Amino acid sequence: MSESTAREETFRRLYAEHFDAVLGFALRRCDRPEDAGDVTADTFVVAWRRLRHVPEGDGTRPWLYGVARRVLANHRRGEGRRAALGDRLRHQLREAMADISEEVVQRADVSDAMSRLSARDEEVLQLHLWEGLESREIAEVLGLPGAVVRPRLSRAKVRLRDLLGNDPPGPGHLPSEPTAIGPKEGNR
């Protein structure tokens, strides 16, 4: 018999003789059966890796229980870390949702006001406010001279400000703080 075949046979015998005892040990110490299954599986992984160190006879079961006890301690530490991470993520999500909810309301107000503008004003404002483009970049997108886009953008801002009753948010996909647009200009 080869060495690897002998090793496999030794492990199979160990597993068959002690699986129920190790599983029972884990079940009595875990809140959930699936956790006990994980502890049992990990215990036998250690036994496979350290098969030469497993005592024979009466010392086998206590050795496996000692391994299971350490595996269970590692499992509990991992659960504690996962719970702490979950708490931290829930806290961050609550904070982010509070911040985002204000932005969503502001964005909805701006979107509603923009829908009441002409298509030309709406397009130039979307490129500026939502995409964060400056007038020279907007001119490039629209294929117009910058000298045409600058006053068009300025007039569109004035019309939007009139509809909102305040300054629209600064450029960017998700507005965070309103940006002053400048003095009101008359329509040209």
C-alpha positions in Angstrom: 0.0 0.0 0.0 1.4 3.4 -0.9 2.0 6.1 1.6 -0.9 8.4 0.2 -3.3 5.4 0.2 -2.4 4.6 3.8 -2.9 8.2 4.8 -6.3 8.4 3.1 -7.3 5.1 4.8 -6.2 6.4 8.2 -8.2 9.6 7.7 -11.3 7.8 6.6 -11.2 5.6 9.7 -10.7 8.7 11.9 -13.5 10.5 10.2 -15.9 7.6 10.4 -15.2 6.9 14.1 -15.3 10.5 15.4 -17.5 12.6 13.1 -20.6 12.2 15.2 -18.8 13.1 18.4 -17.2 16.2 16.9 -20.5 17.3 15.3 -22.3 16.8 18.6 -19.6 18.8 20.4 -20.0 21.7 17.8 -23.9 21.5 17.9 -23.9 21.9 21.7 -21.8 25.1 21.4 -23.2 26.8 18.2 -26.4 28.7 17.9 -27.0 27.6 14.3 -26.6 24.1 12.9 -24.9 25.4 9.8 -22.2 26.9 12.0 -21.7 23.6 13.8 -21.3 22.0 10.3 -18.6 24.5 9.5 -16.8 24.0 12.8 -16.9 20.2 12.2 -15.6 20.5 8.7 -12.8 22.8 9.7 -11.9 20.5 12.5 -11.4 17.6 10.1 -9.5 19.8 7.7 -7.0 20.4 10.5 -7.0 16.7 11.3 -6.2 15.9 7.7 -3.3 18.4 7.6 -1.9 17.3 10.9 -2.7 13.6 10.6 0.7 12.6 11.8 0.1 14.5 15.0 -3.3 12.9 15.8 -2.8 10.6 18.8 -4.1 7.1 18.5 -6.4 5.3 20.8 -8.0 7.1 23.7 -6.3 10.4 23.0 -7.9 10.9 19.5 -11.3 12.2 20.7 -9.9 14.7 23.2 -7.4 15.9 20.6 -10.2 16.5 18.1 -12.2 18.3 20.7 -9.3 20.6 21.4 -9.0 21.3 17.7 -12.8 21.9 17.5 -12.6 24.2 20.5 -9.9 26.4 18.8 -11.8 26.3 15.5 -15.0 27.4 17.4 -13.1 30.3 19.0 -11.8 31.4 15.6 -15.3 31.1 14.3 -16.7 33.3 17.1 -14.0 35.9 16.6 -14.9 36.0 12.9 -18.5 36.4 13.8 -17.7 39.3 16.1 -15.7 41.0 13.4 -18.5 40.5 10.8 -21.1 41.8 13.3 -18.9 44.9 14.0 -18.4 45.4 10.3 -22.1 45.1 9.7 -22.9 47.7 12.4 -20.3 50.0 10.9 -21.7 49.6 7.4 -25.3 50.1 8.6 -24.2 53.3 10.4 -22.4 54.6 7.3 -25.4 53.7 5.1 -27.8 55.6 7.4 -25.5 58.7 7.2 -25.1 58.4 3.4 -28.9 58.0 2.9 -29.6 61.1 5.0 -27.1 63.0 2.8 -28.4 61.5 -0.4 -32.1 62.2 0.5 -31.4 65.9 0.6 -29.6 65.7 -2.7 -32.5 63.7 -4.3 -35.0 66.3 -3.2 -32.9 69.1 -4.5 -32.3 67.2 -7.8 -36.0 66.5 -8.2 -36.8 70.2 -7.7 -34.1 71.2 -10.3 -35.3 68.5 -12.7 -38.9 69.7 -12.4 -37.9 73.3 -13.0 -35.7 72.3 -15.9 -38.5 70.4 -17.6 -40.5 73.7 -17.7 -37.6 75.4 -19.7 -37.2 75.3 -23.5 -35.4 72.2 -24.9 -32.4 74.4 -25.7 -32.1 75.8 -22.2 -32.7 72.4 -20.7 -29.9 70.8 -22.8 -27.3 73.4 -22.0 -28.2 73.3 -18.3 -28.0 69.5 -18.2 -24.6 69.5 -19.7 -23.5 72.1 -17.2 -25.2 71.0 -14.0 -25.4 67.2 -14.5 -22.3 66.5 -16.5 -20.1 69.2 -15.0 -19.1 70.8 -18.3 -18.0 74.4 -18.7 -19.3 76.6 -21.5 -16.3 75.8 -23.8 -16.9 72.1 -23.3 -20.6 72.5 -23.9 -19.8 74.4 -27.1 -17.7 71.4 -28.3 -20.5 68.9 -27.5 -23.1 71.0 -29.3 -20.9 72.0 -32.1 -21.4 75.7 -31.5 -19.0 78.6 -31.0 -18.2 79.4 -27.4 -19.4 82.9 -28.0 -22.9 81.5 -28.6 -22.9 79.0 -25.7 -21.7 81.4 -22.9 -24.7 83.8 -23.1 -27.1 80.9 -23.8 -25.9 79.2 -20.6 -26.1 82.5 -18.6 -29.7 83.2 -19.8 -30.7 79.6 -19.0 -29.3 79.9 -15.5 -31.3 83.1 -14.9 -34.5 81.4 -16.2 -33.9 78.4 -13.9 -33.1 80.6 -10.9 -36.4 82.4 -11.5 -38.3 79.0 -11.6 -36.5 77.7 -8.5 -36.6 80.9 -6.5 -32.9 80.3 -5.6 -29.6 79.4 -7.2 -29.4 75.9 -8.9 -26.7 73.5 -7.6 -23.2 73.6 -8.9 -22.0 71.5 -11.8 -21.6 67.7 -11.3 -23.6 64.5 -11.5 -24.8 64.6 -7.9 -25.0 68.2 -6.6 -23.8 68.6 -3.0 -23.8 72.3 -2.3 -25.5 75.2 -4.2 -23.1 77.4 -6.1 -23.8 81.0 -6.8 -24.4 81.7 -10.4 -23.7 85.4 -10.4 -25.8 88.5 -10.8 -29.1 88.2 -12.6 -28.9 89.2 -16.2 -31.7 90.4 -18.3 -33.0 88.2 -21.1 -31.4 89.1 -24.4 
